[in-house]
Amino acid sequence: MKIKGTAAALSNTTQFTTSTAVWVANTDATTNKTVTLRNADDDANLGTLVIPAASGVIIHLNVGEGLRGVAALMATQVDAGLR
């Protein structure tokens, strides 16, 4: 995985709409947090994923789609295809 950006807290504003892979980490050590995948028009949710406490996951996106979540979720653009 190659890091391609700086970590940023998610919010109620859709982010990472030009990314195709994003590392999302839950900084809360005790509580699971939910990240929401938004469509390219940013007018509907495509799905949600629960990130376990103190864990992270790579989420692959189509260009235009984006992510929303609480500030405890830190995210950064990555290139998940590189090792």
PyRosetta script that sets phi, psi and omega in degrees:
from pyrosetta import init, pose_from_sequence

init()
pose = pose_from_sequence("MKIKGTAAALSNTTQFTTSTAVWVANTDATTNKTVTLRNADDDANLGTLVIPAASGVIIHLNVGEGLRGVAALMATQVDAGLR")
pose.set_psi(1, 131.1)
pose.set_omega(1, 177.6)
pose.set_phi(2, -109.8)
pose.set_psi(2, 127.7)
pose.set_omega(2, 178.3)
pose.set_phi(3, -78.7)
pose.set_psi(3, 129.9)
pose.set_omega(3, -176.1)
pose.set_phi(4, -118.4)
pose.set_psi(4, 7.0)
pose.set_omega(4, -178.6)
pose.set_phi(5, -162.2)
pose.set_psi(5, -173.4)
pose.set_omega(5, 179.2)
pose.set_phi(6, -100.7)
pose.set_psi(6, 140.9)
pose.set_omega(6, 179.1)
pose.set_phi(7, -62.5)
pose.set_psi(7, 140.4)
pose.set_omega(7, 178.3)
pose.set_phi(8, -140.3)
pose.set_psi(8, 143.9)
pose.set_omega(8, 176.7)
pose.set_phi(9, -70.7)
pose.set_psi(9, 136.9)
pose.set_omega(9, 173.6)
pose.set_phi(10, -71.8)
pose.set_psi(10, 165.2)
pose.set_omega(10, -179.1)
pose.set_phi(11, -153.5)
pose.set_psi(11, -169.7)
pose.set_omega(11, 177.4)
pose.set_phi(12, -79.3)
pose.set_psi(12, -0.6)
pose.set_omega(12, 174.9)
pose.set_phi(13, -99.2)
pose.set_psi(13, 133.1)
pose.set_omega(13, -178.1)
pose.set_phi(14, -65.1)
pose.set_psi(14, 132.1)
pose.set_omega(14, -178.0)
pose.set_phi(15, -129.0)
pose.set_psi(15, 166.8)
pose.set_omega(15, 175.6)
pose.set_phi(16, 66.3)
pose.set_psi(16, 35.3)
pose.set_omega(16, -177.5)
pose.set_phi(17, -74.5)
pose.set_psi(17, -12.5)
pose.set_omega(17, 177.2)
pose.set_phi(18, -105.2)
pose.set_psi(18, 6.1)
pose.set_omega(18, -177.5)
pose.set_phi(19, -97.8)
pose.set_psi(19, 150.3)
pose.set_omega(19, 174.3)
pose.set_phi(20, -109.7)
pose.set_psi(20, -9.6)
pose.set_omega(20, 174.8)
pose.set_phi(21, -151.1)
pose.set_psi(21, 132.4)
pose.set_omega(21, -177.6)
pose.set_phi(22, -134.2)
pose.set_psi(22, 130.7)
pose.set_omega(22, 172.1)
pose.set_phi(23, -85.8)
pose.set_psi(23, 124.3)
pose.set_omega(23, 178.4)
pose.set_phi(24, -118.9)
pose.set_psi(24, 123.5)
pose.set_omega(24, -178.5)
pose.set_phi(25, -118.6)
pose.set_psi(25, 135.9)
pose.set_omega(25, 176.2)
pose.set_phi(26, -91.1)
pose.set_psi(26, 112.8)
pose.set_omega(26, -177.8)
pose.set_phi(27, -83.5)
pose.set_psi(27, -7.7)
pose.set_omega(27, 177.7)
pose.set_phi(28, -79.2)
pose.set_psi(28, 123.4)
pose.set_omega(28, -174.8)
pose.set_phi(29, -78.4)
pose.set_psi(29, -11.8)
pose.set_omega(29, -174.0)
pose.set_phi(30, -126.5)
pose.set_psi(30, -14.2)
pose.set_omega(30, -172.3)
pose.set_phi(31, -125.9)
pose.set_psi(31, 131.7)
pose.set_omega(31, 173.1)
pose.set_phi(32, -66.1)
pose.set_psi(32, 147.5)
pose.set_omega(32, 178.9)
pose.set_phi(33, -129.8)
pose.set_psi(33, 150.5)
pose.set_omega(33, -177.0)
pose.set_phi(34, -106.8)
pose.set_psi(34, 131.0)
pose.set_omega(34, 172.5)
pose.set_phi(35, -105.0)
pose.set_psi(35, 141.7)
pose.set_omega(35, -178.2)
pose.set_phi(36, -113.3)
pose.set_psi(36, 131.0)
pose.set_omega(36, 175.1)
pose.set_phi(37, -91.6)
pose.set_psi(37, 126.3)
pose.set_omega(37, -179.2)
pose.set_phi(38, -107.1)
pose.set_psi(38, 151.0)
pose.set_omega(38, 179.5)
pose.set_phi(39, -75.6)
pose.set_psi(39, 170.4)
pose.set_omega(39, -175.9)
pose.set_phi(40, -63.4)
pose.set_psi(40, -30.5)
pose.set_omega(40, 177.6)
pose.set_phi(41, -80.9)
pose.set_psi(41, -6.6)
pose.set_omega(41, -179.4)
pose.set_phi(42, 55.5)
pose.set_psi(42, 39.2)
pose.set_omega(42, 178.0)
pose.set_phi(43, -126.1)
pose.set_psi(43, 9.7)
pose.set_omega(43, 178.4)
pose.set_phi(44, -160.4)
pose.set_psi(44, 151.2)
pose.set_omega(44, 174.1)
pose.set_phi(45, -84.6)
pose.set_psi(45, 137.8)
pose.set_omega(45, 175.2)
pose.set_phi(46, -95.1)
pose.set_psi(46, -22.6)
pose.set_omega(46, -179.9)
pose.set_phi(47, 167.6)
pose.set_psi(47, 174.9)
pose.set_omega(47, 178.7)
pose.set_phi(48, -133.8)
pose.set_psi(48, 158.2)
pose.set_omega(48, 178.0)
pose.set_phi(49, -141.5)
pose.set_psi(49, 131.0)
pose.set_omega(49, 177.8)
pose.set_phi(50, -89.4)
pose.set_psi(50, 124.8)
pose.set_omega(50, 177.3)
pose.set_phi(51, -97.8)
pose.set_psi(51, 117.6)
pose.set_omega(51, -179.5)
pose.set_phi(52, -60.4)
pose.set_psi(52, 155.9)
pose.set_omega(52, 178.3)
pose.set_phi(53, -53.6)
pose.set_psi(53, 137.7)
pose.set_omega(53, 176.5)
pose.set_phi(54, 54.3)
pose.set_psi(54, 35.9)
pose.set_omega(54, -179.7)
pose.set_phi(55, -133.2)
pose.set_psi(55, 174.1)
pose.set_omega(55, 177.9)
pose.set_phi(56, -149.9)
pose.set_psi(56, 168.6)
pose.set_omega(56, -177.0)
pose.set_phi(57, -154.6)
pose.set_psi(57, 150.4)
pose.set_omega(57, 171.3)
pose.set_phi(58, -92.3)
pose.set_psi(58, 129.9)
pose.set_omega(58, 177.7)
pose.set_phi(59, -114.6)
pose.set_psi(59, 124.3)
pose.set_omega(59, 177.6)
pose.set_phi(60, -91.1)
pose.set_psi(60, 135.8)
pose.set_omega(60, -177.2)
pose.set_phi(61, -125.1)
pose.set_psi(61, 156.7)
pose.set_omega(61, 164.6)
pose.set_phi(62, -88.0)
pose.set_psi(62, 147.7)
pose.set_omega(62, 179.7)
pose.set_phi(63, -57.2)
pose.set_psi(63, 133.0)
pose.set_omega(63, -178.4)
pose.set_phi(64, 104.6)
pose.set_psi(64, -33.8)
pose.set_omega(64, 175.3)
pose.set_phi(65, -71.1)
pose.set_psi(65, 159.2)
pose.set_omega(65, -178.9)
pose.set_phi(66, -149.0)
pose.set_psi(66, -180.0)
pose.set_omega(66, -176.6)
pose.set_phi(67, -123.7)
pose.set_psi(67, 146.3)
pose.set_omega(67, 172.2)
pose.set_phi(68, -132.3)
pose.set_psi(68, 153.5)
pose.set_omega(68, 176.9)
pose.set_phi(69, 177.7)
pose.set_psi(69, -177.8)
pose.set_omega(69, -179.4)
pose.set_phi(70, -81.1)
pose.set_psi(70, 163.5)
pose.set_omega(70, -175.7)
pose.set_phi(71, -64.3)
pose.set_psi(71, -18.7)
pose.set_omega(71, 177.1)
pose.set_phi(72, -70.2)
pose.set_psi(72, -12.2)
pose.set_omega(72, 177.0)
pose.set_phi(73, -95.3)
pose.set_psi(73, 115.1)
pose.set_omega(73, 177.0)
pose.set_phi(74, -100.4)
pose.set_psi(74, 138.5)
pose.set_omega(74, -176.1)
pose.set_phi(75, -137.2)
pose.set_psi(75, 150.8)
pose.set_omega(75, 174.7)
pose.set_phi(76, -148.1)
pose.set_psi(76, 145.4)
pose.set_omega(76, 177.8)
pose.set_phi(77, -69.0)
pose.set_psi(77, 137.5)
pose.set_omega(77, 178.1)
pose.set_phi(78, -136.0)
pose.set_psi(78, 163.9)
pose.set_omega(78, 169.1)
pose.set_phi(79, -108.5)
pose.set_psi(79, 97.1)
pose.set_omega(79, -173.4)
pose.set_phi(80, -73.4)
pose.set_psi(80, -10.9)
pose.set_omega(80, -179.1)
pose.set_phi(81, -83.2)
pose.set_psi(81, -17.0)
pose.set_omega(81, -179.4)
pose.set_phi(82, -89.8)
pose.set_psi(82, 148.1)
pose.set_omega(82, 178.2)
pose.set_phi(83, -123.1)
pose.dump_pdb("model.pdb")
